Amino acid sequence: MNKILIFGHRSPDTDAITSAITFSYLQNELGKDTEAVALGKPTDETQFALNYFDTKTPRVITTAAQETQEVMLVDHNESQQSVPDINKVKVLAVVDHHRIANFQTDNPLFYRAEPVGCTNTIIFKLYKENNVEIPKHIAGLMLSAIISDTLLLKSPTCTEEDVKAAEELAEIAGVEMETYGKELLKAGTDTSNKNASMILNDDAKNFPMGDLTVRIGQVNVVEVNDILDRKQELLDEMAKESDENAIDLFILLVTDVLNSDSIAIIYGEEQAHVSKAFNKEIKASTIELDGVVSRKKQVVPPLSAQFN
């Protein structure tokens, strides 16, 4: 029988890739035969975590049905964020911390969704509930995901459960959380060697809003001008990709990880809706979003409300 494949969303971030690894380890300990795979290459931040905790990078797949009949999803549930042939395989389980949309199955399944800052926080709880010991490298990967998704516990998405999990995982992993966390976040902020497409798509997701498709990318930086100086290059790439992929509105959230603010670069004919959603003026295709660091909690909800 083929292995059960476990994977996160397309354009995977640290939580998507490490959730696949940590959930696969748990499932294997519980007697399943699973493999963690990815729907894209890891970012520099993710690779830093994998290297730091001496963990093999999962292989990248573009289809699932050619090699398995069963899959488990982590850090996503929406079909447009999953493997292209998701409708051809049986989904056995989902562990996620996002909204539930465009998702249904023909069979019952294990579904665990909680409003916490990181999928690995939920997986951490599953280890405890099943009395499975957490190895050092697994703890390190879980911690890395929580740090990444909550910007070192500073994001409004961060909950007390995330904080408690991170503290316990840091102890198991044998790292000082603040020191390691800053190293991890900085590892993902160097964009000098990335082209426009990489900056836009390394961490990007499509969201159906009304009758439109809105693509929202996010890049974490320590110097916002490193991205703003390339704004025209990015807008040109947004235009190209929007035409090729039927994207109605393309937004890049440029997040200052040290000051917890963002500036968004926007392309598309629906910019007026963005301005209304945030009650802010768009100037030269950019909008300042003070205190905004979370795509999931601070960007998608007001946009969805505006478009719907």
Rosetta blueprint (number, residue, H / E / L):
1 M L
2 N L
3 K L
4 I E
5 L E
6 I E
7 F E
8 G L
9 H L
10 R L
11 S L
12 P L
13 D L
14 T H
15 D H
16 A H
17 I H
18 T H
19 S H
20 A H
21 I H
22 T H
23 F H
24 S H
25 Y H
26 L H
27 Q H
28 N H
29 E H
30 L L
31 G L
32 K L
33 D L
34 T E
35 E E
36 A E
37 V L
38 A E
39 L L
40 G L
41 K L
42 P L
43 T L
44 D H
45 E H
46 T H
47 Q H
48 F H
49 A H
50 L H
51 N H
52 Y H
53 F L
54 D L
55 T L
56 K L
57 T L
58 P L
59 R L
60 V E
61 I L
62 T L
63 T L
64 A L
65 A L
66 Q L
67 E L
68 T L
69 Q L
70 E E
71 V E
72 M E
73 L E
74 V E
75 D L
76 H L
77 N L
78 E L
79 S H
80 Q H
81 Q H
82 S L
83 V L
84 P L
85 D L
86 I H
87 N H
88 K H
89 V L
90 K E
91 V E
92 L E
93 A E
94 V E
95 V E
96 D E
97 H L
98 H L
99 R L
100 I L
101 A L
102 N L
103 F L
104 Q L
105 T L
106 D L
107 N L
108 P L
109 L L
110 F E
111 Y E
112 R E
113 A E
114 E L
115 P L
116 V L
117 G L
118 C L
119 T H
120 N H
121 T H
122 I H
123 I H
124 F H
125 K H
126 L H
127 Y H
128 K H
129 E H
130 N L
131 N L
132 V L
133 E L
134 I L
135 P L
136 K H
137 H H
138 I H
139 A H
140 G H
141 L H
142 M H
143 L H
144 S H
145 A H
146 I H
147 I H
148 S H
149 D H
150 T H
151 L L
152 L L
153 L L
154 K L
155 S L
156 P L
157 T L
158 C L
159 T L
160 E H
161 E H
162 D H
163 V H
164 K H
165 A H
166 A H
167 E H
168 E H
169 L H
170 A H
171 E H
172 I H
173 A H
174 G L
175 V L
176 E L
177 M H
178 E H
179 T H
180 Y H
181 G H
182 K H
183 E H
184 L H
185 L H
186 K H
187 A H
188 G L
189 T L
190 D L
191 T L
192 S L
193 N L
194 K L
195 N L
196 A H
197 S H
198 M H
199 I H
200 L H
201 N H
202 D L
203 D L
204 A E
205 K E
206 N E
207 F E
208 P E
209 M E
210 G L
211 D L
212 L E
213 T E
214 V E
215 R E
216 I E
217 G E
218 Q E
219 V E
220 N E
221 V E
222 V L
223 E L
224 V L
225 N H
226 D H
227 I H
228 L H
229 D L
230 R L
231 K H
232 Q H
233 E H
234 L H
235 L H
236 D H
237 E H
238 M H
239 A H
240 K H
241 E H
242 S H
243 D H
244 E H
245 N H
246 A L
247 I L
248 D L
249 L E
250 F E
251 I E
252 L E
253 L E
254 V E
255 T E
256 D E
257 V L
258 L L
259 N L
260 S L
261 D E
262 S E
263 I E
264 A E
265 I E
266 I E
267 Y E
268 G E
269 E L
270 E L
271 Q H
272 A H
273 H H
274 V H
275 S H
276 K H
277 A H
278 F H
279 N L
280 K L
281 E L
282 I L
283 K E
284 A L
285 S L
286 T E
287 I E
288 E E
289 L E
290 D L
291 G L
292 V L
293 V L
294 S L
295 R H
296 K H
297 K H
298 Q H
299 V H
300 V H
301 P H
302 P H
303 L H
304 S H
305 A H
306 Q H
307 F H
308 N L
